C-alpha cells in the first residue's frame, strides 16, 4: 500500500516556512530542546482550544527495557491534530528523581503545515507494509509512526530506528532503503523540533490526568522522599494492562487541579498517602486531545 507524496525538499521548505514543530527528540537517546518552557500547565482547562481533536499523525516510542508503569504512561514524542495543534514531549529534567509532572508542550502550526507533514509521511513509507527487518540489537525501542486518513489508522513500526539502525547484518537492500526513508522522516521531525524562537512554545493545558498507581516500595538510597497527602480520585483505580499490581484512575476538573498543584513540588519518587494510610507511587500522564480515559494508554 504505497502512496506518493511531494519531493522531500519541497515539503521541508514548506515545513520550515510555517515553523512546524514536530518534537521527536528520542527519549532514550536524545535530550529535549534547551531553554523551552517545561512542565504541564497548572491550569487544567481547554479555553481557546480548537474543537477539532482528530489525530492526524503521531510518532511514539514503544517497547524497550523498562518498567510496566513507564510503558503504560509513556507519552508519544509528537501528536499532530487536524486543526494544526502539535502536542509534544518537552525537555526532560537532567536530575534524579525527576519532577512528578512530565513536560508537555503545545504549538499551533495551522492545517496547511499538517497537510505538508502528512504528505512527507506518505512519501517516507508510513503507509507501506513491507518488512523492515530486525537489527541485531537487544532491548531497543521501536519507533511507531501513526497516520490517520479517510481509509483508517495506519501504523508503521521500525525496531531500533531511533538508535540509528538503517543498515547492518541481516537487513536486505530493500529493508535498508525503507528504513532510511523512515529515518529521514524521524530526522526531519527532529530538525524542526526546536524553532528559532522558543517563545512560540507553551505548556500544554491539562484537562485530565491518567494516574497510574502501584504500591509504594521504600528504597534505601539516601534520598529524602517525604510523604504527600493524595488529593485526587480514589486510588488505586482499575487494573491496567492486565497487570493486577498496576492500576489507573482518571483525575478531571477540581481533582485534576488539586493533583497538579500538589505535584508541582513532588518527584517521581514521592510516596502519596491516601486517607486510609496506604502509600502509593503514582505516574501522572496528561491525556492528549484525542484521548478519553485510562484505556487509551494501552490501546
Secondary structure, 3 states (H helix, E strand, C coil): CCCCCCCHHHHHHHHHHHCCCCCCCCCCCCCCCCCCCCCCCCCCCCCCCCCCCCEEEEEEEEECCCCHHHHHHCCCCEEEECCCEEEEECCCCCCCCCECCCCEEEEECCHHHHHHHHHHHHHHCCCCCCCCCCCCCCCCEEEEEEEEECCEEEEEEEECHHHCCCCCCCCCHHHHHHHHHHHHHHHHHHHCCCCCCHHHCEECCCCEEEEEEEECCCCCCCCCCCCEECCCCCCCCEEECCEEEEEEEEEEHHHHHHHHHHHCCCECCCCEECCCCCEEEEEEEECCCCCCCCHHHHC
